[in-house]
Each structure stands twice: as C-alpha cells, then as structure tokens.
Amino acid sequence: MANLARFSKRALVSARAIARHRVPPPPQPPLAAVERAFSTESAKSITPSADRVKWDYRGQRKIIPLGQWLPKVAVDAYVAPNVVLAGQVTVWDGASVWPGCVLRGDLNKISVGFCSNVQERSVLHAAWSSPTGLPADTSIDRYVTIGAYSLLRSCTVEPECIIGQHSILMEGSLMETQSILEAGSVVPPGRRIPSGELWAGNPARFVRTLTHEEILEIPKLAIAINDLSRDHFSEFLPYSTVYLEVEKFKKSLGISV
C-alpha cells in the first residue's frame, strides 16, 4: 500500500508540472453566438430588392415566341397562368386551356377552336410532317372537349367531339364530327374515327353508334365548361400584383373582396 501511495503522489506531481508548462488553447466563442452571426449574414445575402413586388411572382413564361411565331390568344379565351404556349399556337374565342397544359407549336401549327377546352396537364404538339401524308398540324375545331392528361400530336379533331382523359391521338389520326373517344384510349397513326360513333381501347376500336341524345350532349358539355371558365377568368391574375389594385378599388367602392 505504501508503494502504491508513493506512485500515485509521484504521478500527481508530474501531471501538475506538465500542466504548468502547457500553452492553453485559444478561447472558443459560444455556439449560440456563432449561430446568430451566421443567420445575420444569411439574411443580409437574401434580402430582396426594393422593387421586387413589381415583378411577376411566377418563374415560368406563359407566352413563348419562337422566331417569327408568336402565340395568339383571343380576348375572351381563358388560358390558366401556368400554361405554356410556344410558337405557332392559336387559341380562338371562347376556348379554355386549363392549368398545367403545354401547347408546343415549335414544328407546326396548333389551333384550339371556338368554345373548345383543353383540360389539366394535357399536351398538344405537332410534327414536321405526318407519315400518313395527312396534314401535320394539330387542329381542334369548335365545341371539342379534351380530357385531362391527354396527348394529341399532329391530329385533326372535327367539331363536337369528346376525348376522354388519359387518351392519345397519334400522327395523322382523325376524329370526325360528333364522335366520342373513351378515356385511356390510343388512336394509332392514320386511324379515322367516323362520325356518330363511340371508340375505345388500345388500339382504339369501334364500340357502338351514339344515340341522338348523346350527340346532343356533346356541345352542351363544351358550353358548360366554357361557362365554368368564366369564373376562373374573372379571378386569375394575368400580370404581377395588379390584383392588389383591383382589391383596393373594390374596397373604395364598398364592394366586399
């Protein structure tokens, strides 16, 4: 025990001598102070400019001109704020293009006729030429309803037709007037859907002839969607923060916002 005590006392003296000759490390700033300094510098680096509110809050462009081609939209047509219209695109009177759609007329013309509607996330494109020899532009005539998530490429849709959602119309395909394509159908290149018929499937095949009542309902559906688009048209914000001025003007007239 005496030997152990002498060894412990000798180790303690050696440790104290080493501690007296060691250079102390530099003092470290508290962690909270470092975090406050970092957050202050970050805030300074992302401070928006004074005129930030004057700019459009959206990051994408709705109208994209390509060369000499500029998309044309009728005054009373509704095109949602996050739609992309590029190149040779024409949206006629009373037509509506709903959120998330892309109409890309970089290779050929795309036309959406009177009182027709292209619903959410649909894509319309046109090729340079059609393998069938038919016109390669994408032509949507009047009173046509195109369901959501559909893809139309270099096809022709005559007046008063319904295209179900998630459908695909390939190059040179043709839907004649007063015809219906069921949801999830695929129309191969050059396929023709005759007037007054219901087609469905992949590839699309004849199902049955439409009744007179069903044919009458086709333009009524397009008109109903057109009426619905009027409500959206009166509320959506085409340019920057102009809606703030509209709300201020309504309040000055005593109109509830």
Order of alpha helices (4+ residues) and beta strands (2+ residues): alpha-alpha-beta-beta-beta-beta-beta-beta-beta-beta-beta-beta-beta-beta-beta-beta-beta-beta-beta-beta-beta-beta-alpha-alpha
